[in-house]
Amino acid sequence: MNLKENEKINETYNEYVESVTPKASLCKRMLKAFLTGGAICLVGQCILNIGKTYGLDEKTAGSYCSMLLVFASAILTGTGIYPVIASFGGAGALVPITGFANSVAACAHGFKVEGQVFGIGARIFQIAGPVILYGILTTAALGCIYWFVGTI
């Protein structure tokens, strides 16, 4: 092939890609993310308020809120509902604590056919593992810096 034929093929391919690529409105995607993330946060706030109504202090209510949101996210992931929510809400569903729980549960759900040990046990933290690792390392580093600055 010569240079003109390559350019023609590239141009034809680019036109094809442009024609089949879905056109998404940035404003529409941001609105969906805002509504989805807001709905998740609203549920979390309701859990906090209910906990406080029943006499829990702020810290304990927050712990229950986190646990219930993670549990709900894992259940919704296992039943196939959370991926639909994430598809609709984009980053609005993936940024809160529920998105982290979804990433862990999705790995467990996806590898269950390989068995308990080599499937779920070995691969459950395939996606979330690096997040946990770097979160712990960053926390330790910042804690050391905070301790060092506090001793000066």
C-alpha contacts under 8 A as a table, 3 or more apart, distances in Angstrom:
res1	aa1	res2	aa2	distance
1	M	5	E	6.11
1	M	6	N	6.80
2	N	5	E	5.50
2	N	6	N	6.45
3	L	6	N	5.15
3	L	7	E	6.23
4	K	7	E	5.11
4	K	8	K	6.16
5	E	8	K	5.05
5	E	9	I	6.15
6	N	9	I	5.11
6	N	10	N	6.10
7	E	10	N	5.07
7	E	11	E	6.00
8	K	11	E	5.06
8	K	12	T	6.08
9	I	12	T	5.12
9	I	13	Y	6.05
10	N	13	Y	5.05
10	N	14	N	6.05
11	E	14	N	5.13
11	E	15	E	6.20
12	T	15	E	5.16
12	T	16	Y	6.23
13	Y	16	Y	5.02
13	Y	17	V	6.18
14	N	17	V	5.08
14	N	18	E	6.08
15	E	18	E	5.08
15	E	19	S	6.16
16	Y	19	S	5.10
16	Y	20	V	6.36
17	V	20	V	5.37
17	V	21	T	5.90
18	E	21	T	5.39
24	A	28	K	7.64
24	A	29	R	7.37
25	S	28	K	5.18
25	S	29	R	6.27
26	L	29	R	5.16
26	L	30	M	6.12
27	C	30	M	5.12
27	C	31	L	6.10
28	K	31	L	5.13
28	K	32	K	6.24
29	R	32	K	5.13
29	R	33	A	6.15
29	R	89	G	7.50
29	R	90	G	7.49
30	M	33	A	5.05
30	M	34	F	6.02
31	L	34	F	5.03
31	L	35	L	6.10
32	K	35	L	5.16
32	K	36	T	6.04
32	K	88	F	6.79
32	K	89	G	5.03
32	K	90	G	7.48
32	K	92	G	7.41
33	A	36	T	5.18
33	A	37	G	5.94
33	A	88	F	7.86
33	A	89	G	4.45
33	A	90	G	5.64
33	A	91	A	5.78
33	A	92	G	3.93
33	A	93	A	6.98
34	F	37	G	5.31
34	F	38	G	5.75
34	F	89	G	7.71
34	F	92	G	5.84
35	L	38	G	4.99
35	L	39	A	5.98
35	L	89	G	7.43
35	L	92	G	7.38
36	T	39	A	5.12
36	T	40	I	6.35
36	T	85	I	7.72
36	T	89	G	5.18
36	T	92	G	5.22
36	T	93	A	5.95
37	G	40	I	5.14
37	G	41	C	6.17
37	G	89	G	7.46
37	G	91	A	7.86
37	G	92	G	4.12
37	G	93	A	5.58
37	G	95	V	7.81
37	G	96	P	7.23
38	G	41	C	5.01
38	G	42	L	5.95
38	G	92	G	7.66
39	A	42	L	4.91
39	A	43	V	6.26
40	I	43	V	5.21
40	I	44	G	6.33
40	I	93	A	7.62
40	I	96	P	7.84
41	C	44	G	4.90
41	C	45	Q	6.09
42	L	45	Q	5.04
42	L	46	C	6.15
43	V	46	C	5.07
43	V	47	I	6.29
44	G	47	I	5.10
44	G	48	L	6.29
44	G	65	C	5.95
44	G	66	S	7.82
44	G	69	L	7.03
45	Q	48	L	4.96
45	Q	49	N	6.13
46	C	49	N	5.07
46	C	50	I	6.07
47	I	50	I	5.16
47	I	51	G	6.10
47	I	61	A	7.63
47	I	64	Y	7.83
47	I	65	C	5.63
48	L	51	G	5.10
48	L	52	K	6.23
48	L	58	E	7.81
48	L	61	A	5.34
48	L	62	G	6.17
48	L	64	Y	7.86
48	L	65	C	6.04
49	N	52	K	5.10
49	N	53	T	6.08
50	I	53	T	4.96
50	I	54	Y	6.37
51	G	54	Y	5.26
51	G	55	G	6.62
51	G	56	L	5.43
51	G	57	D	7.93
51	G	61	A	5.11
51	G	64	Y	7.81
52	K	55	G	5.10
52	K	56	L	4.80
52	K	57	D	6.23
52	K	58	E	7.00
52	K	61	A	6.41
53	T	56	L	7.29
56	L	60	T	5.98
56	L	61	A	5.65
57	D	60	T	5.47
57	D	61	A	6.05
58	E	61	A	5.23
58	E	62	G	6.07
59	K	62	G	5.06
59	K	63	S	6.26
60	T	63	S	5.02
60	T	64	Y	6.29
61	A	64	Y	5.13
61	A	65	C	6.06
62	G	65	C	4.92
62	G	66	S	6.20
63	S	66	S	5.21
63	S	67	M	6.21
64	Y	67	M	5.08
64	Y	68	L	6.00
65	C	68	L	5.24
65	C	69	L	6.10
66	S	69	L	5.24
66	S	70	V	6.14
66	S	97	I	7.46
67	M	70	V	5.24
67	M	71	F	6.04
68	L	71	F	4.99
68	L	72	A	5.95
69	L	72	A	5.10
69	L	73	S	6.02
69	L	97	I	7.31
69	L	98	T	6.08
70	V	73	S	5.08
70	V	74	A	6.16
70	V	97	I	6.75
70	V	98	T	5.52
70	V	101	A	5.41
71	F	74	A	5.18
71	F	75	I	6.21
71	F	101	A	7.87
72	A	75	I	5.11
72	A	76	L	6.00
72	A	98	T	8.00
73	S	76	L	5.07
73	S	77	T	5.97
73	S	82	Y	6.82
73	S	98	T	5.32
73	S	99	G	7.59
73	S	101	A	6.04
73	S	102	N	5.81
74	A	77	T	5.05
74	A	78	G	6.14
74	A	101	A	6.01
74	A	102	N	5.82
74	A	105	A	5.44
75	I	78	G	5.12
75	I	79	T	6.26
76	L	79	T	5.18
76	L	80	G	6.13
76	L	81	I	5.03
76	L	82	Y	4.97
77	T	80	G	5.10
77	T	81	I	5.93
77	T	82	Y	4.78
77	T	83	P	6.51
77	T	102	N	5.95
77	T	105	A	6.48
77	T	106	A	6.36
78	G	81	I	7.72
78	G	105	A	7.04
78	G	106	A	7.25
78	G	109	H	6.39
79	T	82	Y	7.79
80	G	83	P	5.99
80	G	84	V	7.14
81	I	84	V	5.36
81	I	85	I	6.51
82	Y	85	I	4.90
82	Y	86	A	6.04
82	Y	102	N	7.43
83	P	86	A	4.93
83	P	87	S	5.95
84	V	87	S	5.01
84	V	88	F	6.28
85	I	88	F	5.18
85	I	89	G	5.93
85	I	93	A	6.81
86	A	89	G	5.04
86	A	90	G	5.13
86	A	91	A	7.43
86	A	92	G	7.59
86	A	93	A	5.10
86	A	94	L	6.64
87	S	90	G	5.61
89	G	92	G	5.22
89	G	93	A	5.54
90	G	93	A	5.82
90	G	94	L	6.64
91	A	94	L	4.81
91	A	95	V	5.72
92	G	95	V	5.99
92	G	96	P	7.49
93	A	96	P	6.66
93	A	98	T	7.19
93	A	99	G	5.98
94	L	97	I	7.92
94	L	98	T	6.90
94	L	99	G	3.95
94	L	100	F	7.09
95	V	98	T	7.56
95	V	99	G	5.62
95	V	100	F	7.57
96	P	99	G	5.58
96	P	100	F	7.22
97	I	100	F	5.27
97	I	101	A	6.44
98	T	101	A	5.04
98	T	102	N	6.01
99	G	102	N	4.91
99	G	103	S	6.27
100	F	103	S	5.17
100	F	104	V	6.53
100	F	128	A	7.01
101	A	104	V	5.25
101	A	105	A	6.07
102	N	105	A	5.11
102	N	106	A	5.76
103	S	106	A	5.24
103	S	107	C	6.48
103	S	127	I	6.40
103	S	128	A	6.23
104	V	107	C	5.47
104	V	108	A	6.54
104	V	124	I	5.95
104	V	125	F	6.06
104	V	126	Q	7.94
104	V	127	I	6.88
104	V	128	A	5.79
105	A	108	A	5.04
105	A	109	H	5.98
105	A	124	I	7.33
106	A	109	H	4.99
106	A	110	G	5.91
107	C	110	G	5.09
107	C	111	F	6.15
107	C	120	I	7.39
107	C	123	R	6.61
107	C	124	I	5.12
107	C	125	F	7.17
107	C	126	Q	6.96
107	C	127	I	7.32
108	A	111	F	5.47
108	A	112	K	6.03
108	A	119	G	7.43
108	A	120	I	4.81
108	A	121	G	7.86
108	A	123	R	6.99
108	A	124	I	4.90
109	H	112	K	5.50
109	H	120	I	7.54
110	G	113	V	7.42
111	F	114	E	5.63
111	F	115	G	7.48
111	F	119	G	4.76
111	F	120	I	5.59
111	F	123	R	7.08
111	F	124	I	7.90
112	K	115	G	5.44
112	K	116	Q	6.55
112	K	119	G	5.40
112	K	120	I	5.45
113	V	119	G	6.76
114	E	118	F	6.14
114	E	119	G	4.34
114	E	120	I	7.46
115	G	118	F	5.76
115	G	119	G	4.81
115	G	120	I	6.60
116	Q	119	G	5.57
116	Q	120	I	5.19
116	Q	121	G	5.93
117	V	120	I	6.01
117	V	121	G	4.60
117	V	122	A	6.17
118	F	121	G	5.88
118	F	122	A	5.09
118	F	123	R	7.36
119	G	122	A	5.70
119	G	123	R	5.92
119	G	124	I	7.73
120	I	123	R	5.49
120	I	124	I	5.25
121	G	124	I	5.86
122	A	125	F	7.70
123	R	126	Q	5.14
124	I	127	I	7.73
124	I	128	A	7.91
125	F	128	A	4.89
125	F	129	G	4.45
125	F	130	P	7.99
126	Q	129	G	5.58
126	Q	130	P	7.71
127	I	130	P	6.69
127	I	131	V	7.64
128	A	131	V	5.19
128	A	132	I	6.26
129	G	132	I	5.12
129	G	133	L	6.02
130	P	133	L	4.92
130	P	134	Y	5.97
131	V	134	Y	5.46
131	V	135	G	5.83
132	I	135	G	5.04
132	I	136	I	6.08
133	L	136	I	5.33
133	L	137	L	6.22
134	Y	137	L	4.95
134	Y	138	T	5.86
135	G	138	T	5.21
135	G	139	T	6.04
136	I	139	T	5.07
136	I	140	A	6.08
137	L	140	A	5.10
137	L	141	A	6.11
138	T	141	A	5.09
138	T	142	L	6.04
139	T	142	L	5.17
139	T	143	G	5.93
140	A	143	G	4.99
140	A	144	C	6.19
141	A	144	C	5.17
141	A	145	I	6.27
142	L	145	I	5.00
142	L	146	Y	6.00
143	G	146	Y	5.00
143	G	147	W	6.02
144	C	147	W	5.02
144	C	148	F	5.98
145	I	148	F	5.05
145	I	149	V	6.03
146	Y	149	V	5.23
146	Y	150	G	6.02
147	W	150	G	5.04
147	W	151	T	6.30
148	F	151	T	5.28
148	F	152	I	6.65
149	V	152	I	5.42
